[in-house]
Amino acid sequence: MSDNRQSLSDLKDLTTAIGTQAVVDAPEAEGEAPQAPVLPTTPLRERDVDAYGRSYATGRRKDAVARVWLKPGTGKITVNGRDQEIYFARPTLRLVINQPFDVAERAGQYDVICTVKGGGLSGQAGAVKHGIAQALTKFEPVLRSPVKAAGFLTRDSRAVERKKYGRAKARRSFQFSKR
């Protein structure tokens, strides 16, 4: 029994050196709740910010590539030098690019400047969303878990299937003619 106590004290010494507190398997008094382990308050990842106080990330969707810079501000989103209401005229596309802020509960707290190339408007909106989510987690590493749980850090790898020879499109055959 003394060996067990010795190993637990060694474990406690080890965890206090790391910065966490271990739960010691000691007999508890009646009616007393067990102690929960204390987790470190510092995030596992470091904040990645440039000299201007911005975080940078690249977002991709279909054939579209978005370069995104995120900085604290009033919530203004600029895409290719134009406001988001002008560039993404459809409300659904604006809803898509604001999803990471809604999940992280940071709506209206950051300004976004991004350049997008390739693809159509839907793919570009998805690329901007992916870039904003990546940049947000670089600026505030604590937000990584809610943004990742929503699935915004994963690149949507679906793309258009290539056309095959002997086919009208990727899979569609030419129209059959009996005569």
Beta strands, then each sheet from edge to edge (+ up, - down):
strand 1: 55-61
strand 2: 64-72
strand 3: 77-79
strand 4: 82-83
strand 5: 110-117
sheet 1: 1+ 2- 5+ 3+ 4-
end
